[in-house]
């Protein structure tokens, strides 16, 4: 029987027991792109569409074992990293990815909840900014996270682009600053390092229709893992982002209605 190979994408994130975000959202997204999903679970959560009840972190040693096991056997073509709240786990992830010379790293720096509450400790933020973000191909902060990472405020489209450029200059990777309801609705801006020394980072806007829905659980996870899929398939970063936003728009527009709170998107909307 003839065999085939397909690119693999590794998700390093927490497990969402309700299936709408985290590892579960990433697996569904990767499968929807017809790629092979791999995982390194950083934490178990007991949660549903109405909130998180409990969190059980993995040990840094166990996270390292998962990453090593994946790279030793089926090396991923891209890596997506979601919320990691522990400084020691962040440092472990950075060390192992550097060891394996991982490529196409997409980091969703989940730092601030929709309510504005900080989700990770100060030492974890320091580890994130000093160890992990400089390894990324692209980071995908929302407005509040971009403000926290840059120390700048975003009140307009111009601010959004300037912050994206500031993040590129600080971390050396591309930055996709996602639009908020008070800024640009579904419009995101990408800043990439300029090929010319001393030139300002290059800016590209992605303008997609905003889907009005309360079912938005896991949208950040879904977008970042879809971008990783595009990179694994050999697309340029702008191409990967554009197709990822198209995919997410379709998943939101499908109108899946599950749960009593902020429900999940329909990851398999195209099937």
N, C-alpha and C positions, 0 to 999 in steps of 0.2 A: 504494500500500500504506500502511495506517495505521501510524504510528510511535507509540512509547510512551517514556516516561522512567521511570527508577527512581532512587532515591537512591544516591549513591556514597559509599563509605567509604574513606578513605586510611589505609594502614598505613605507618608510618615505623619500620623495624626492620631487623634483619639477616636474611640468607638462611640457611636451614638446608638443607644439601644432602640430608639424609635425609628431608625433607618433613614432619616431625612438629611442628616449632615455628617460631617466627619468622614471616617473610613468608609462607612456604608454609602454615602453620597459619592465619594470618589470612585469606589468600585463600580457603581452603576454608570457613572459618567464615562469611565474608561471602557467599560463593556459596550456602551452605546456608540463609542467611537471605533468599535471592533478591534480594540487592542487588549493586551493581556495585563490584568491588574495584579499587582503585588502590594503587600502591606508590611509596615512595621508599626505596631500599635503602641502608642505612648501612654495611654490611659484608658480605663473603662469608665463609662458614665451610665448612670441610671437616669434617663430623661425621656420626655415626650414633647409634644408640641406646646405644652403649657409651661415647661421649665425643667431645670436640672435638679435632681433629688440628691445625687451622690456622685462622687468622683473617686476612683481608685487608680493612682498612678502606677505605672510600671517602674521597675528599677532601671537606672541608667545602664547597668550591665546587661539586662535583658533586652533593652532597646538596641544596644550594640550587637548582641547576638543575632537579632532579627535582621538587621541591616547587613551584617556579614554573610548570613546564610543566603540572602537574596543575591548579593553581588557575586558570591562564589559560584553560583549555579546558573542563574538567569539574569545577567546584568541588565538593568533597566536602561532604556534609551532616554528617559526623563524621570525626574523626581519632583513630587509635589509635597510640600511641608505645610501642615496646618497648625492649629494651636498647640503650643507646648509651653506649659506654665512653669516648669522647673529649670533653673539655671544649669544644674548638672546634666539634665537630659539634653538641653540645647547644646551644651559644650560637647557632649558625647556624639550627638548627631553631626555636628560640624567636623569633629575629629574623624569620624568614620567616612563621611562623604569626601573629605579631603584625602584620606588614605586611599580610597577607591577611585579617585579622580572622576567623581560623578559629573555628568554633563546635564545641561538643560534643567537647571534647578529653579523651580517656581516656589517662592515663599509667600504664603498668605499670612502676614504678621498680625494675627488676631490678638489685639491688645485691649480694645475698648468695646464694651457692650453697647447695643443700640441705646440703652438708657444713659450712656456716658460713663458707666462704672468701669474702673480699670480691672482687667481680668488676670493680669500677671504681675508679679512682684517686681520691685525695682532692680534686684539683682538679676532676675530673669531678663528684664529689658536690657540691662547692660550686656549680658551674654548674647542676646539676640542681635544687638547692634554691632558688637565688636567681633563676634565669632561667626555668626550664621549669615547675616545679610550680605557681607562682603563676598560670600561664596555664590550668591544667587545670580541667575541669569536675569530674572525679573522679580520684583516684589509687587504685591497687589493690595496696598492698603486702601481702606475707605477714608473718607474725609477726616474723621476723628483720629484715626491711626496715623495718617499722614501728618496731621498737625502735631501729634505727640512725638513723632520721629524727627520732624524738622524744626520744631519750636516756633513755627510760623502759623498764622491763622489763614483760613480760607473763607472768603466772603464773596468771591466772584470767580468767573471762568479764568480770568487772568491770574488770580491767586492760585487756582488749582494747577495751572501750567507751571507757574513759578515754583511751587512747592515740589512738583514732580522733578523739575530740573535740579532743585536743591538736594533732593534725595539722591539723584544720580551722582552729583558732585561729592556727596558725603560718603556713599557706599560703593561707588564704582560700578554699580549694576543698573540695568534699566528699571524704571519705576512706572507702574500703571496706577494712577490715582483715580479711584472710582468716584463718580459723581454722587452727591447726596441730594436729598429732596430739596434742600434750601440752596442748592448750587446749580446743578445741571441735569437733574432727573437721571436719565439713564446714560448720560454722556460721560465717557471716561477719557483721560488724557494719558498718553504714553510719552515719557522722556527717555531717550537712549543716549549713551555716550557718543559723542561726536568722533568721527575718524580723524578729524584734524586736531592736532594738539592746540589747546588753548581756546578752542571754539566752544560755544555754549551747547549743551545737550540738545539733540534734535527732538522736536515735538510733533506728535501725531494725535489727532482727535478721532474718537470712535463714537459716532452718533447713532444710537438705536432708539426706537420708540419704547417709551416706558410702559410696561404692562401694569395696569392698576389691579392689584390683588393683595389679599392679606396673607396668602400662602407663599411665604418667602424664606421658610426655614431651609438653611443650607445653601443659599445662593452664592455666598462667597466661596465656600468649599467647591461648589460645582463649577464656578467660573475658573478658579485657579487650576483645578484638575483638568478642565477642558483645554486650557492653555497648554498645560504639560503634554496633553495628547497631541495637540497640533505640532509642538516642537518635536515630539517623538516621531511624528510622521514626516518630518523634514521640512515643515513650513518655516518661513521667516517669522520673527517675533510678531510683527504687525499682522501678518496673515493668520498666525495662530490666535491672536487676540480677537481678530474680526470674526473668525469662525466660531470661537468660544462664545462670544456675545450673541451671535446668531443662534447657537445651540441653546443658550440659557434663555433667550427671549422665547423660543419655542417651548421650552420646558415650563416657563411661567404662564404662557398664553394657553397651554393645554387645559388649565383650569382644574387641576386635581384638587379634590376636596376631602382631605382626611384629617381627623383629629379635631379637638375642641379649641385649639389655640392657633398659632401661626403654623400652618400646615406645610408639608414638603412640596417641592416642585415635581413634575412628572419627568423623571430622567429618561424614560423610554418613550417619549412622546412621538418619536419618528417611526415607531414600529407598531 
